[in-house]
Amino acid sequence: SGALPSDMRIDWRGDSAMGDGSDNGVDLTGGYYDAGDHVKFGFPMAYTVTVLAWGLISNMDGYVAAGQDGYAKDAIRWGADYFVKAHSSDNLLWGQVGDGYSDHSFWGRPEDMTMFRPSWKIDTGAAGSDLAGETA
């Protein structure tokens, strides 16, 4: 999701969801989509980035030998940069972008999405310590 970097190795993918967060005046572009659809769920994304980082740390020699350590770090950074954006103020974390119902009625590339993509947050009035903890 977002403006893809110039060194992206998958040349058949382009920028997508460039308006994420605009419904609440925050930039929530970037990060990863969930489970083959186009919703961004914070909890599974945070878990995925955690496991990527853990795998890299645990198997660094193999990644280095294969010349893939830089790519793994870039993939982790992509998620981490999104999480920094999603924590747009104290005691607030944007936890989801996109609506599953409208998303699941769209069968196309993320680059071609035109549906409204609402964003939801956790804060002092909307609990979500599990999401905040995993993201941290």
Contacts in CASP RR format, 6 or more apart in sequence:
PFRMAT RR
TARGET T0000
AUTHOR 0000-0000-0000
METHOD contacts of the structure
MODEL  1
SGALPSDMRIDWRGDSAMGDGSDNGVDLTGGYYDAGDHVKFGFPMAYTVT
VLAWGLISNMDGYVAAGQDGYAKDAIRWGADYFVKAHSSDNLLWGQVGDG
YSDHSFWGRPEDMTMFRPSWKIDTGAAGSDLAGETA
1 16 0 8 1.000
1 17 0 8 1.000
1 20 0 8 1.000
1 29 0 8 1.000
1 30 0 8 1.000
1 31 0 8 1.000
1 32 0 8 1.000
1 33 0 8 1.000
1 38 0 8 1.000
1 40 0 8 1.000
1 82 0 8 1.000
1 110 0 8 1.000
2 15 0 8 1.000
2 16 0 8 1.000
2 17 0 8 1.000
2 18 0 8 1.000
2 20 0 8 1.000
2 29 0 8 1.000
2 30 0 8 1.000
2 31 0 8 1.000
3 15 0 8 1.000
3 18 0 8 1.000
3 29 0 8 1.000
3 30 0 8 1.000
4 13 0 8 1.000
4 14 0 8 1.000
4 15 0 8 1.000
5 74 0 8 1.000
7 74 0 8 1.000
8 14 0 8 1.000
9 71 0 8 1.000
13 111 0 8 1.000
14 111 0 8 1.000
15 111 0 8 1.000
16 38 0 8 1.000
16 109 0 8 1.000
16 110 0 8 1.000
16 111 0 8 1.000
16 113 0 8 1.000
17 29 0 8 1.000
17 30 0 8 1.000
17 38 0 8 1.000
17 40 0 8 1.000
17 97 0 8 1.000
17 110 0 8 1.000
17 113 0 8 1.000
17 117 0 8 1.000
18 29 0 8 1.000
19 28 0 8 1.000
19 29 0 8 1.000
19 117 0 8 1.000
20 27 0 8 1.000
20 28 0 8 1.000
20 29 0 8 1.000
20 30 0 8 1.000
20 40 0 8 1.000
20 97 0 8 1.000
20 98 0 8 1.000
20 117 0 8 1.000
20 119 0 8 1.000
21 27 0 8 1.000
21 28 0 8 1.000
21 29 0 8 1.000
21 94 0 8 1.000
21 97 0 8 1.000
21 117 0 8 1.000
21 119 0 8 1.000
23 116 0 8 1.000
23 117 0 8 1.000
23 118 0 8 1.000
23 119 0 8 1.000
24 94 0 8 1.000
24 119 0 8 1.000
24 121 0 8 1.000
26 85 0 8 1.000
26 88 0 8 1.000
26 94 0 8 1.000
26 119 0 8 1.000
27 85 0 8 1.000
28 40 0 8 1.000
28 82 0 8 1.000
28 85 0 8 1.000
28 86 0 8 1.000
28 94 0 8 1.000
28 97 0 8 1.000
28 119 0 8 1.000
29 85 0 8 1.000
30 78 0 8 1.000
30 79 0 8 1.000
30 81 0 8 1.000
30 82 0 8 1.000
30 85 0 8 1.000
31 40 0 8 1.000
31 45 0 8 1.000
31 78 0 8 1.000
31 79 0 8 1.000
31 81 0 8 1.000
31 82 0 8 1.000
32 40 0 8 1.000
32 45 0 8 1.000
32 48 0 8 1.000
32 49 0 8 1.000
32 78 0 8 1.000
32 79 0 8 1.000
32 82 0 8 1.000
33 39 0 8 1.000
33 40 0 8 1.000
33 110 0 8 1.000
34 40 0 8 1.000
34 41 0 8 1.000
34 44 0 8 1.000
34 45 0 8 1.000
35 44 0 8 1.000
37 100 0 8 1.000
37 103 0 8 1.000
37 104 0 8 1.000
38 98 0 8 1.000
38 103 0 8 1.000
38 106 0 8 1.000
38 110 0 8 1.000
38 113 0 8 1.000
39 96 0 8 1.000
39 97 0 8 1.000
39 98 0 8 1.000
39 99 0 8 1.000
39 100 0 8 1.000
39 103 0 8 1.000
40 95 0 8 1.000
40 96 0 8 1.000
40 97 0 8 1.000
40 98 0 8 1.000
41 95 0 8 1.000
41 96 0 8 1.000
42 86 0 8 1.000
42 95 0 8 1.000
42 96 0 8 1.000
42 131 0 8 1.000
42 135 0 8 1.000
43 95 0 8 1.000
43 130 0 8 1.000
43 131 0 8 1.000
43 134 0 8 1.000
43 135 0 8 1.000
45 79 0 8 1.000
45 82 0 8 1.000
46 83 0 8 1.000
46 131 0 8 1.000
46 133 0 8 1.000
46 134 0 8 1.000
46 135 0 8 1.000
47 134 0 8 1.000
49 76 0 8 1.000
49 79 0 8 1.000
49 80 0 8 1.000
49 83 0 8 1.000
50 134 0 8 1.000
52 72 0 8 1.000
52 75 0 8 1.000
52 76 0 8 1.000
53 76 0 8 1.000
56 63 0 8 1.000
56 69 0 8 1.000
56 72 0 8 1.000
56 73 0 8 1.000
56 76 0 8 1.000
60 69 0 8 1.000
62 68 0 8 1.000
63 69 0 8 1.000
63 70 0 8 1.000
63 72 0 8 1.000
83 135 0 8 1.000
85 94 0 8 1.000
86 93 0 8 1.000
86 94 0 8 1.000
86 95 0 8 1.000
86 135 0 8 1.000
87 93 0 8 1.000
87 94 0 8 1.000
87 135 0 8 1.000
88 94 0 8 1.000
91 123 0 8 1.000
91 124 0 8 1.000
92 121 0 8 1.000
92 122 0 8 1.000
92 123 0 8 1.000
93 121 0 8 1.000
93 122 0 8 1.000
93 123 0 8 1.000
93 131 0 8 1.000
93 132 0 8 1.000
93 135 0 8 1.000
94 119 0 8 1.000
94 120 0 8 1.000
94 121 0 8 1.000
95 119 0 8 1.000
95 120 0 8 1.000
95 121 0 8 1.000
95 122 0 8 1.000
95 131 0 8 1.000
96 119 0 8 1.000
96 120 0 8 1.000
97 117 0 8 1.000
97 118 0 8 1.000
97 119 0 8 1.000
97 120 0 8 1.000
98 117 0 8 1.000
98 118 0 8 1.000
98 119 0 8 1.000
99 115 0 8 1.000
99 116 0 8 1.000
99 117 0 8 1.000
99 118 0 8 1.000
102 115 0 8 1.000
102 116 0 8 1.000
103 115 0 8 1.000
106 113 0 8 1.000
106 115 0 8 1.000
120 126 0 8 1.000
122 128 0 8 1.000
122 131 0 8 1.000
122 132 0 8 1.000
END
